[in-house]
Amino acid sequence: MHRDAELGDAERRWLNGDSALPVVMLLVSRDAKAEAAAVARLALSRPGCPDAAELETTLARLAAIPAGWAESLAGFAKSPSLERWRELMRFVPPEYAYQRQRESVRRLRSLGVSGDLIFRCASEYGLTPDLIELVEDGHVAVETLVERAARSGGAKATYLGLAAEAAFLVGDMLGTVRLLRESIAHENEWCSALPHVLFIRERASSAQKDMLDRVGIPQA
């Protein structure tokens, strides 16, 4: 979208410590709703976020959250399961499904639900940046990702690559190499192993990089 002077000024003030709310409201007024939601979530993730209540309200509106939804989500958090997740998301209008899922993941994390359980449930409806973040923060088990890869069709390279990241984060280099190789073997025009290779190489020690080189894992 076109970034005019008004939006640029609001973004600079936010980056210098002011509230993100003016940025979010300007984006909403320009119908850049996905970008507005992303800015609101980023702002809320930071300690002491100014205008947090107003940002929460805006996110709820962007996700078309109905009355009673917070209570339903809290009930899910007490006893999470795939069946209850499907029930929670069953009647979400398609045009709001992406934002509702992202908002659900964010709030469930704040309610202390296991990242592995969140991933198991929410990935049924596809990957979002929040779910990838759960993996890269070390909150999703390798086994969960491998199981998801087995039924992911054309996205197998992505789920196996995420599994390789999870293996790396728990120090399993043999598993990392095996899963990277499997991810590379399942690459297609839509899914590449490269982001996962880069994630691992950026964090690997010299000895680990040497191991990756010896077994033929690409450098870039």
C-alpha positions in Angstrom: 0.0 0.0 0.0 1.0 3.7 -0.5 2.7 5.1 2.7 1.9 8.8 2.8 3.5 11.4 5.1 0.8 11.0 7.8 1.3 7.3 8.1 5.1 7.7 7.9 5.1 10.2 10.8 2.9 8.0 12.9 5.2 5.0 12.3 8.2 7.1 13.3 6.6 8.2 16.5 5.7 4.6 17.4 9.2 3.4 16.7 10.5 6.2 19.0 8.3 5.0 21.9 4.9 6.4 21.3 1.6 4.4 21.0 1.1 2.2 17.9 -2.6 3.1 18.0 -2.4 6.0 15.5 -0.6 3.7 13.1 -3.2 1.0 13.5 -6.1 3.3 13.0 -4.6 4.9 9.9 -4.0 1.5 8.4 -7.6 0.5 9.2 -8.9 3.7 7.6 -6.9 2.7 4.4 -8.4 -0.8 4.5 -5.0 -2.3 5.2 -6.5 -4.6 7.9 -4.0 -7.4 7.9 -1.2 -4.9 8.3 -3.1 -3.1 11.0 -3.6 -6.3 12.9 0.1 -7.2 12.6 1.2 -3.9 14.0 -1.3 -4.2 16.9 0.0 -7.7 17.8 3.6 -6.5 17.6 2.9 -3.6 19.8 1.0 -5.7 22.4 3.9 -8.2 22.6 6.1 -5.5 24.1 6.1 -4.7 27.8 4.2 -1.6 28.9 2.4 -1.2 25.6 0.7 2.2 25.5 -3.1 2.1 24.7 -3.1 -1.7 25.1 -6.9 -1.8 25.8 -7.7 0.1 22.6 -5.4 -2.1 20.6 -7.0 -5.2 22.0 -10.4 -3.8 21.0 -9.2 -3.0 17.5 -7.9 -6.6 17.1 -11.2 -8.0 18.3 -13.0 -5.9 15.7 -10.6 -7.0 12.9 -11.2 -10.6 13.8 -15.0 -10.1 14.2 -14.9 -11.7 17.6 -18.5 -12.3 18.8 -19.9 -11.9 22.3 -18.9 -14.8 24.6 -15.9 -15.8 22.6 -13.4 -14.9 25.3 -15.2 -17.2 27.7 -15.2 -20.0 25.1 -11.5 -19.5 24.6 -10.9 -19.6 28.3 -12.9 -22.9 28.5 -10.8 -24.3 25.7 -7.6 -23.3 27.6 -8.7 -25.3 30.6 -9.3 -28.5 28.6 -7.7 -28.2 25.1 -8.3 -30.7 22.4 -8.5 -30.9 18.6 -12.3 -31.5 18.8 -12.8 -28.4 21.0 -10.7 -26.3 18.6 -12.7 -27.4 15.7 -15.9 -26.5 17.6 -14.4 -23.1 18.5 -13.6 -22.3 14.8 -16.5 -24.0 13.2 -18.7 -21.0 12.5 -16.1 -18.4 11.8 -16.9 -16.5 8.6 -14.2 -17.4 6.0 -13.2 -13.8 5.5 -12.3 -13.6 9.2 -10.8 -17.0 9.7 -7.1 -15.9 9.3 -7.4 -13.1 11.8 -9.5 -15.2 14.2 -6.9 -17.9 14.2 -4.0 -15.5 14.8 -5.9 -13.8 17.6 -6.8 -17.2 19.2 -3.2 -18.3 19.2 -2.0 -15.1 20.7 -4.6 -15.2 23.5 -4.1 -18.9 24.2 -0.4 -18.3 24.7 -1.2 -15.6 27.2 -3.5 -18.1 29.0 -0.6 -20.4 29.4 -1.7 -23.2 27.0 1.2 -25.4 25.9 2.7 -24.3 22.6 2.7 -27.9 21.4 -1.0 -28.2 22.0 -1.7 -24.9 20.3 0.3 -26.0 17.3 -1.5 -29.4 17.1 -4.8 -27.8 17.0 -4.3 -24.6 15.1 -2.1 -26.1 12.3 -5.2 -28.0 11.2 -6.2 -24.8 9.4 -2.8 -24.0 8.0 0.4 -22.3 9.2 0.5 -18.7 10.3 3.5 -16.6 11.5 2.4 -17.2 15.1 2.6 -21.0 14.7 6.1 -20.7 13.1 7.1 -18.5 16.1 6.0 -21.2 18.5 8.3 -23.7 16.7 11.2 -21.2 16.6 10.8 -20.3 20.3 11.2 -24.0 21.1 7.6 -24.7 22.2 6.7 -27.5 19.7 7.9 -31.1 19.8 9.7 -32.7 16.9 7.2 -35.5 16.9 4.3 -33.1 16.6 5.8 -31.6 13.4 6.8 -34.9 11.9 3.2 -36.2 12.4 1.8 -33.0 10.9 4.2 -33.4 7.9 2.9 -36.9 7.2 -0.6 -35.5 6.4 0.4 -32.2 4.9 0.4 -33.0 1.2 2.4 -30.4 -0.8 3.5 -28.6 2.4 5.6 -31.5 3.6 8.9 -29.7 3.0 7.8 -26.9 5.3 6.7 -29.0 8.2 9.8 -31.3 7.9 11.9 -28.1 7.8 10.2 -26.9 11.0 10.8 -30.3 12.5 14.5 -29.9 11.7 14.5 -26.5 13.5 12.8 -28.1 16.5 15.4 -30.9 16.6 18.2 -28.4 16.3 16.8 -26.4 19.2 16.9 -29.4 21.5 20.5 -30.3 20.4 19.7 -33.3 18.2 22.1 -32.7 15.3 21.6 -36.2 13.8 17.8 -35.6 13.7 18.4 -32.1 12.3 20.4 -33.4 9.4 17.9 -36.2 8.7 14.9 -33.9 8.7 16.7 -31.3 6.6 17.4 -33.9 4.0 13.8 -35.1 4.1 12.6 -31.5 3.7 15.0 -30.9 0.7 13.7 -34.1 -0.9 10.1 -32.8 -0.7 10.7 -29.3 -2.0 8.4 -28.0 -4.7 7.6 -24.7 -6.4 5.6 -23.6 -3.3 7.7 -24.9 -0.4 11.4 -24.7 0.1 13.8 -26.0 2.8 15.9 -22.9 2.5 14.3 -20.9 5.3 14.9 -23.7 7.7 18.5 -24.3 6.6 19.1 -20.6 7.1 17.5 -20.6 10.6 19.8 -23.5 11.6 23.0 -22.2 10.0 22.5 -18.8 11.6 22.5 -20.4 15.1 24.9 -23.2 14.5 28.4 -23.4 16.0 31.4 -23.8 13.8 31.5 -27.6 14.5 27.8 -27.9 13.6 28.3 -25.9 10.4 31.1 -28.2 9.5 28.8 -31.2 10.0 26.1 -29.6 7.8 28.7 -29.0 5.1 30.1 -32.6 5.3 26.7 -34.1 4.7 25.9 -31.8 1.8 23.3 -29.4 3.4 23.4 -26.3 1.2 24.9 -23.1 2.7 22.3 -20.8 1.0 
